[in-house]
Amino acid sequence: MERAKPLQSAVALAYQTGDTAPKIVAKGNGLIAEEIIARAREHGVFVHESKELVALLMQVELDRDIPPALYRAVAELLAWLYRIEAAGQARDNA
């Protein structure tokens, strides 16, 4: 007997300089999650997979700042993404 594949979940964050914290701008399961991921990739946004972090972020209401308990995890992820982007730009300019 085949097991059903668990629904995929996705959360999109936005952060602008001056914001108090990153904000949940999209979230969903199944087809909605697939669309969030597809649109991110279409726009060159890096997609990071972390089931544990997504599960925690799914509990935050849409258009709300992430809770202080998640600041460190999200800050580490954003710092990692900025380093990836900077390395890519340095290669493009070389």
N, CA, C and O atoms as a GROMACS GRO file, in nm:
protein
  376
    1MET      N    1   0.084  -0.118   0.000
    1MET     CA    2   0.000   0.000   0.000
    1MET      C    3   0.088   0.124   0.000
    1MET      O    4   0.179   0.137   0.082
    2GLU      N    5   0.062   0.214  -0.091
    2GLU     CA    6   0.141   0.337  -0.100
    2GLU      C    7   0.092   0.439   0.001
    2GLU      O    8  -0.028   0.454   0.025
    3ARG      N    9   0.188   0.507   0.059
    3ARG     CA   10   0.153   0.616   0.150
    3ARG      C   11   0.134   0.744   0.072
    3ARG      O   12   0.205   0.770  -0.026
    4ALA      N   13   0.040   0.823   0.114
    4ALA     CA   14   0.017   0.952   0.049
    4ALA      C   15   0.134   1.044   0.081
    4ALA      O   16   0.183   1.050   0.194
    5LYS      N   17   0.176   1.115  -0.020
    5LYS     CA   18   0.284   1.211  -0.001
    5LYS      C   19   0.232   1.326   0.085
    5LYS      O   20   0.126   1.381   0.056
    6PRO      N   21   0.305   1.364   0.192
    6PRO     CA   22   0.256   1.475   0.274
    6PRO      C   23   0.249   1.604   0.193
    6PRO      O   24   0.330   1.628   0.104
    7LEU      N   25   0.151   1.686   0.227
    7LEU     CA   26   0.137   1.814   0.159
    7LEU      C   27   0.260   1.900   0.184
    7LEU      O   28   0.313   1.906   0.295
    8GLN      N   29   0.303   1.967   0.080
    8GLN     CA   30   0.414   2.060   0.093
    8GLN      C   31   0.361   2.190   0.153
    8GLN      O   32   0.248   2.231   0.125
    9SER      N   33   0.443   2.253   0.234
    9SER     CA   34   0.408   2.382   0.292
    9SER      C   35   0.514   2.483   0.250
    9SER      O   36   0.629   2.448   0.226
   10ALA      N   37   0.473   2.608   0.241
   10ALA     CA   38   0.567   2.714   0.206
   10ALA      C   39   0.527   2.843   0.276
   10ALA      O   40   0.409   2.871   0.297
   11VAL      N   41   0.630   2.920   0.311
   11VAL     CA   42   0.610   3.051   0.373
   11VAL      C   43   0.703   3.148   0.302
   11VAL      O   44   0.820   3.118   0.279
   12ALA      N   45   0.650   3.265   0.269
   12ALA     CA   46   0.732   3.370   0.208
   12ALA      C   47   0.747   3.483   0.309
   12ALA      O   48   0.651   3.527   0.371
   13LEU      N   49   0.871   3.528   0.324
   13LEU     CA   50   0.903   3.638   0.415
   13LEU      C   51   0.946   3.760   0.335
   13LEU      O   52   1.000   3.748   0.225
   14ALA      N   53   0.922   3.876   0.390
   14ALA     CA   54   0.972   4.001   0.332
   14ALA      C   55   1.036   4.082   0.444
   14ALA      O   56   0.985   4.086   0.556
   15TYR      N   57   1.146   4.145   0.411
   15TYR     CA   58   1.214   4.232   0.508
   15TYR      C   59   1.274   4.349   0.435
   15TYR      O   60   1.347   4.333   0.338
   16GLN      N   61   1.243   4.467   0.482
   16GLN     CA   62   1.298   4.590   0.426
   16GLN      C   63   1.379   4.660   0.534
   16GLN      O   64   1.343   4.654   0.651
   17THR      N   65   1.485   4.725   0.495
   17THR     CA   66   1.564   4.802   0.591
   17THR      C   67   1.471   4.898   0.664
   17THR      O   68   1.393   4.970   0.601
   18GLY      N   69   1.480   4.899   0.794
   18GLY     CA   70   1.394   4.985   0.875
   18GLY      C   71   1.276   4.911   0.936
   18GLY      O   72   1.216   4.960   1.031
   19ASP      N   73   1.243   4.794   0.881
   19ASP     CA   74   1.135   4.714   0.941
   19ASP      C   75   1.180   4.664   1.077
   19ASP      O   76   1.299   4.645   1.100
   20THR      N   77   1.086   4.644   1.166
   20THR     CA   78   1.121   4.592   1.298
   20THR      C   79   1.155   4.444   1.291
   20THR      O   80   1.236   4.396   1.370
   21ALA      N   81   1.095   4.371   1.197
   21ALA     CA   82   1.121   4.228   1.182
   21ALA      C   83   1.071   4.183   1.045
   21ALA      O   84   0.989   4.251   0.984
   22PRO      N   85   1.120   4.068   0.997
   22PRO     CA   86   1.062   4.014   0.873
   22PRO      C   87   0.914   3.985   0.892
   22PRO      O   88   0.869   3.956   1.003
   23LYS      N   89   0.840   3.993   0.784
   23LYS     CA   90   0.695   3.976   0.787
   23LYS      C   91   0.656   3.857   0.700
   23LYS      O   92   0.718   3.831   0.597
   24ILE      N   93   0.553   3.785   0.742
   24ILE     CA   94   0.497   3.676   0.662
   24ILE      C   95   0.410   3.739   0.553
   24ILE      O   96   0.310   3.804   0.584
   25VAL      N   97   0.448   3.721   0.427
   25VAL     CA   98   0.372   3.782   0.318
   25VAL      C   99   0.293   3.681   0.236
   25VAL      O  100   0.207   3.719   0.158
   26ALA      N  101   0.323   3.553   0.254
   26ALA     CA  102   0.245   3.447   0.189
   26ALA      C  103   0.272   3.317   0.263
   26ALA      O  104   0.382   3.295   0.314
   27LYS      N  105   0.171   3.232   0.267
   27LYS     CA  106   0.190   3.100   0.325
   27LYS      C  107   0.079   3.009   0.277
   27LYS      O  108  -0.031   3.055   0.245
   28GLY      N  109   0.109   2.880   0.272
   28GLY     CA  110   0.006   2.787   0.231
   28GLY      C  111   0.057   2.646   0.220
   28GLY      O  112   0.176   2.619   0.237
   29ASN      N  113  -0.035   2.555   0.193
   29ASN     CA  114  -0.006   2.413   0.178
   29ASN      C  115  -0.049   2.366   0.040
   29ASN      O  116  -0.130   2.430  -0.026
   30GLY      N  117   0.006   2.254  -0.002
   30GLY     CA  118  -0.036   2.192  -0.127
   30GLY      C  119  -0.013   2.280  -0.248
   30GLY      O  120   0.098   2.328  -0.271
   31LEU      N  121  -0.119   2.301  -0.326
   31LEU     CA  122  -0.107   2.380  -0.450
   31LEU      C  123  -0.065   2.524  -0.423
   31LEU      O  124   0.008   2.583  -0.501
   32ILE      N  125  -0.111   2.580  -0.313
   32ILE     CA  126  -0.072   2.717  -0.278
   32ILE      C  127   0.078   2.722  -0.250
   32ILE      O  128   0.146   2.814  -0.293
   33ALA      N  129   0.128   2.624  -0.177
   33ALA     CA  130   0.272   2.618  -0.149
   33ALA      C  131   0.351   2.604  -0.279
   33ALA      O  132   0.452   2.671  -0.297
   34GLU      N  133   0.304   2.519  -0.368
   34GLU     CA  134   0.373   2.501  -0.496
   34GLU      C  135   0.376   2.632  -0.574
   34GLU      O  136   0.476   2.663  -0.638
   35GLU      N  137   0.268   2.708  -0.570
   35GLU     CA  138   0.262   2.836  -0.641
   35GLU      C  139   0.356   2.939  -0.577
   35GLU      O  140   0.421   3.014  -0.649
   36ILE      N  141   0.363   2.942  -0.445
   36ILE     CA  142   0.455   3.033  -0.375
   36ILE      C  143   0.598   3.004  -0.419
   36ILE      O  144   0.675   3.095  -0.450
   37ILE      N  145   0.634   2.876  -0.421
   37ILE     CA  146   0.769   2.835  -0.459
   37ILE      C  147   0.796   2.867  -0.605
   37ILE      O  148   0.904   2.916  -0.639
   38ALA      N  149   0.701   2.839  -0.692
   38ALA     CA  150   0.718   2.866  -0.835
   38ALA      C  151   0.737   3.016  -0.861
   38ALA      O  152   0.824   3.055  -0.938
   39ARG      N  153   0.657   3.099  -0.797
   39ARG     CA  154   0.670   3.244  -0.816
   39ARG      C  155   0.802   3.296  -0.763
   39ARG      O  156   0.864   3.384  -0.823
   40ALA      N  157   0.846   3.241  -0.650
   40ALA     CA  158   0.977   3.282  -0.596
   40ALA      C  159   1.086   3.251  -0.698
   40ALA      O  160   1.170   3.336  -0.727
   41ARG      N  161   1.084   3.131  -0.750
   41ARG     CA  162   1.188   3.091  -0.847
   41ARG      C  163   1.180   3.174  -0.975
   41ARG      O  164   1.283   3.210  -1.031
   42GLU      N  165   1.058   3.205  -1.021
   42GLU     CA  166   1.040   3.288  -1.141
   42GLU      C  167   1.107   3.424  -1.124
   42GLU      O  168   1.157   3.482  -1.220
   43HIS      N  169   1.107   3.474  -1.002
   43HIS     CA  170   1.162   3.607  -0.974
   43HIS      C  171   1.304   3.602  -0.918
   43HIS      O  172   1.356   3.702  -0.868
   44GLY      N  173   1.366   3.485  -0.928
   44GLY     CA  174   1.505   3.472  -0.885
   44GLY      C  175   1.524   3.474  -0.734
   44GLY      O  176   1.634   3.502  -0.686
   45VAL      N  177   1.418   3.446  -0.660
   45VAL     CA  178   1.427   3.442  -0.515
   45VAL      C  179   1.470   3.303  -0.474
   45VAL      O  180   1.412   3.204  -0.516
   46PHE      N  181   1.573   3.296  -0.391
   46PHE     CA  182   1.623   3.168  -0.346
   46PHE      C  183   1.520   3.100  -0.257
   46PHE      O  184   1.458   3.164  -0.173
   47VAL      N  185   1.501   2.970  -0.277
   47VAL     CA  186   1.406   2.892  -0.198
   47VAL      C  187   1.487   2.803  -0.104
   47VAL      O  188   1.565   2.719  -0.149
   48HIS      N  189   1.468   2.820   0.024
   48HIS     CA  190   1.536   2.741   0.126
   48HIS      C  191   1.437   2.643   0.187
   48HIS      O  192   1.324   2.680   0.219
   49GLU      N  193   1.479   2.519   0.203
   49GLU     CA  194   1.391   2.418   0.259
   49GLU      C  195   1.428   2.387   0.403
   49GLU      O  196   1.539   2.342   0.432
   50SER      N  197   1.335   2.412   0.492
   50SER     CA  198   1.351   2.377   0.633
   50SER      C  199   1.213   2.348   0.689
   50SER      O  200   1.138   2.439   0.725
   51LYS      N  201   1.179   2.220   0.696
   51LYS     CA  202   1.045   2.180   0.742
   51LYS      C  203   1.016   2.233   0.881
   51LYS      O  204   0.904   2.275   0.911
   52GLU      N  205   1.118   2.232   0.967
   52GLU     CA  206   1.097   2.276   1.105
   52GLU      C  207   1.066   2.426   1.110
   52GLU      O  208   0.974   2.468   1.180
   53LEU      N  209   1.144   2.505   1.038
   53LEU     CA  210   1.122   2.650   1.038
   53LEU      C  211   0.989   2.684   0.972
   53LEU      O  212   0.916   2.770   1.021
   54VAL      N  213   0.957   2.618   0.863
   54VAL     CA  214   0.829   2.643   0.796
   54VAL      C  215   0.713   2.610   0.890
   54VAL      O  216   0.615   2.684   0.896
   55ALA      N  217   0.724   2.499   0.962
   55ALA     CA  218   0.617   2.461   1.055
   55ALA      C  219   0.594   2.570   1.160
   55ALA      O  220   0.480   2.600   1.195
   56LEU      N  221   0.703   2.628   1.210
   56LEU     CA  222   0.690   2.735   1.308
   56LEU      C  223   0.633   2.862   1.246
   56LEU      O  224   0.547   2.927   1.305
   57LEU      N  225   0.680   2.896   1.126
   57LEU     CA  226   0.633   3.018   1.059
   57LEU      C  227   0.487   3.006   1.013
   57LEU      O  228   0.417   3.106   1.002
   58MET      N  229   0.441   2.884   0.986
   58MET     CA  230   0.302   2.864   0.945
   58MET      C  231   0.205   2.903   1.057
   58MET      O  232   0.088   2.930   1.031
   59GLN      N  233   0.253   2.906   1.180
   59GLN     CA  234   0.168   2.943   1.294
   59GLN      C  235   0.150   3.094   1.305
   59GLN      O  236   0.062   3.141   1.379
   60VAL      N  237   0.230   3.171   1.233
   60VAL     CA  238   0.222   3.318   1.237
   60VAL      C  239   0.117   3.362   1.136
   60VAL      O  240   0.112   3.312   1.024
   61GLU      N  241   0.034   3.457   1.175
   61GLU     CA  242  -0.070   3.506   1.086
   61GLU      C  243  -0.010   3.585   0.970
   61GLU      O  244   0.096   3.647   0.984
   62LEU      N  245  -0.078   3.581   0.858
   62LEU     CA  246  -0.038   3.654   0.738
   62LEU      C  247  -0.028   3.804   0.768
   62LEU      O  248  -0.110   3.859   0.841
   63ASP      N  249   0.073   3.868   0.710
   63ASP     CA  250   0.099   4.012   0.726
   63ASP      C  251   0.141   4.050   0.868
   63ASP      O  252   0.128   4.166   0.907
   64ARG      N  253   0.190   3.954   0.943
   64ARG     CA  254   0.240   3.980   1.078
   64ARG      C  255   0.391   3.962   1.081
   64ARG      O  256   0.447   3.883   1.004
   65ASP      N  257   0.456   4.037   1.169
   65ASP     CA  258   0.600   4.018   1.191
   65ASP      C  259   0.624   3.882   1.253
   65ASP      O  260   0.540   3.830   1.327
   66ILE      N  261   0.740   3.825   1.223
   66ILE     CA  262   0.773   3.699   1.289
   66ILE      C  263   0.792   3.726   1.438
   66ILE      O  264   0.831   3.837   1.475
   67PRO      N  265   0.766   3.628   1.522
   67PRO     CA  266   0.781   3.649   1.667
   67PRO      C  267   0.929   3.656   1.707
   67PRO      O  268   1.014   3.596   1.640
   68PRO      N  269   0.959   3.727   1.814
   68PRO     CA  270   1.098   3.738   1.861
   68PRO      C  271   1.168   3.604   1.880
   68PRO      O  272   1.290   3.596   1.863
   69ALA      N  273   1.094   3.500   1.915
   69ALA     CA  274   1.156   3.368   1.936
   69ALA      C  275   1.219   3.313   1.808
   69ALA      O  276   1.306   3.226   1.815
   70LEU      N  277   1.175   3.363   1.692
   70LEU     CA  278   1.229   3.315   1.564
   70LEU      C  279   1.329   3.411   1.502
   70LEU      O  280   1.382   3.382   1.394
   71TYR      N  281   1.358   3.524   1.566
   71TYR     CA  282   1.450   3.622   1.510
   71TYR      C  283   1.585   3.560   1.473
   71TYR      O  284   1.635   3.580   1.362
   72ARG      N  285   1.643   3.486   1.565
   72ARG     CA  286   1.777   3.433   1.540
   72ARG      C  287   1.780   3.338   1.421
   72ARG      O  288   1.866   3.349   1.334
   73ALA      N  289   1.685   3.244   1.417
   73ALA     CA  290   1.681   3.147   1.307
   73ALA      C  291   1.663   3.216   1.173
   73ALA      O  292   1.730   3.182   1.075
   74VAL      N  293   1.573   3.313   1.168
   74VAL     CA  294   1.547   3.384   1.042
   74VAL      C  295   1.666   3.476   1.008
   74VAL      O  296   1.701   3.489   0.891
   75ALA      N  297   1.725   3.540   1.107
   75ALA     CA  298   1.842   3.626   1.082
   75ALA      C  299   1.958   3.545   1.025
   75ALA      O  300   2.026   3.591   0.933
   76GLU      N  301   1.980   3.426   1.078
   76GLU     CA  302   2.087   3.342   1.024
   76GLU      C  303   2.057   3.301   0.881
   76GLU      O  304   2.148   3.297   0.798
   77LEU      N  305   1.932   3.271   0.851
   77LEU     CA  306   1.893   3.237   0.715
   77LEU      C  307   1.912   3.356   0.621
   77LEU      O  308   1.966   3.341   0.512
   78LEU      N  309   1.868   3.474   0.663
   78LEU     CA  310   1.884   3.594   0.579
   78LEU      C  311   2.031   3.628   0.557
   78LEU      O  312   2.070   3.665   0.446
   79ALA      N  313   2.113   3.616   0.661
   79ALA     CA  314   2.256   3.643   0.646
   79ALA      C  315   2.318   3.545   0.545
   79ALA      O  316   2.400   3.585   0.463
   80TRP      N  317   2.279   3.420   0.552
   80TRP     CA  318   2.329   3.320   0.459
   80TRP      C  319   2.286   3.354   0.316
   80TRP      O  320   2.366   3.344   0.224
   81LEU      N  321   2.160   3.395   0.298
   81LEU     CA  322   2.112   3.432   0.165
   81LEU      C  323   2.185   3.555   0.111
   81LEU      O  324   2.218   3.559  -0.008
   82TYR      N  325   2.210   3.654   0.197
   82TYR     CA  326   2.282   3.774   0.152
   82TYR      C  327   2.423   3.737   0.107
   82TYR      O  328   2.474   3.794   0.010
   83ARG      N  329   2.488   3.643   0.177
   83ARG     CA  330   2.623   3.600   0.137
   83ARG      C  331   2.619   3.529   0.002
   83ARG      O  332   2.707   3.550  -0.082
   84ILE      N  333   2.518   3.445  -0.020
   84ILE     CA  334   2.503   3.377  -0.149
   84ILE      C  335   2.483   3.479  -0.260
   84ILE      O  336   2.547   3.470  -0.366
   85GLU      N  337   2.395   3.577  -0.237
   85GLU     CA  338   2.370   3.680  -0.339
   85GLU      C  339   2.495   3.762  -0.366
   85GLU      O  340   2.525   3.791  -0.481
   86ALA      N  341   2.568   3.799  -0.262
   86ALA     CA  342   2.689   3.878  -0.278
   86ALA      C  343   2.795   3.800  -0.356
   86ALA      O  344   2.862   3.857  -0.442
   87ALA      N  345   2.809   3.672  -0.327
   87ALA     CA  346   2.905   3.589  -0.399
   87ALA      C  347   2.867   3.578  -0.546
   87ALA      O  348   2.954   3.582  -0.634
   88GLY      N  349   2.739   3.564  -0.573
   88GLY     CA  350   2.692   3.558  -0.712
   88GLY      C  351   2.717   3.688  -0.786
   88GLY      O  352   2.756   3.686  -0.903
   89GLN      N  353   2.695   3.800  -0.721
   89GLN     CA  354   2.720   3.930  -0.784
   89GLN      C  355   2.869   3.951  -0.808
   89GLN      O  356   2.908   4.007  -0.910
   90ALA      N  357   2.952   3.906  -0.715
   90ALA     CA  358   3.098   3.920  -0.732
   90ALA      C  359   3.144   3.838  -0.852
   90ALA      O  360   3.229   3.883  -0.929
   91ARG      N  361   3.089   3.718  -0.869
   91ARG     CA  362   3.124   3.635  -0.985
   91ARG      C  363   3.077   3.700  -1.113
   91ARG      O  364   3.148   3.698  -1.214
   92ASP      N  365   2.957   3.758  -1.112
   92ASP     CA  366   2.904   3.823  -1.231
   92ASP      C  367   2.987   3.944  -1.272
   92ASP      O  368   3.000   3.975  -1.390
   93ASN      N  369   3.043   4.013  -1.174
   93ASN     CA  370   3.123   4.134  -1.201
   93ASN      C  371   3.269   4.103  -1.231
   93ASN      O  372   3.343   4.193  -1.271
   94ALA      N  373   3.310   3.979  -1.213
   94ALA     CA  374   3.452   3.943  -1.235
   94ALA      C  375   3.482   3.924  -1.381
   94ALA      O  376   3.596   3.894  -1.417
   0.00000   0.00000   0.00000
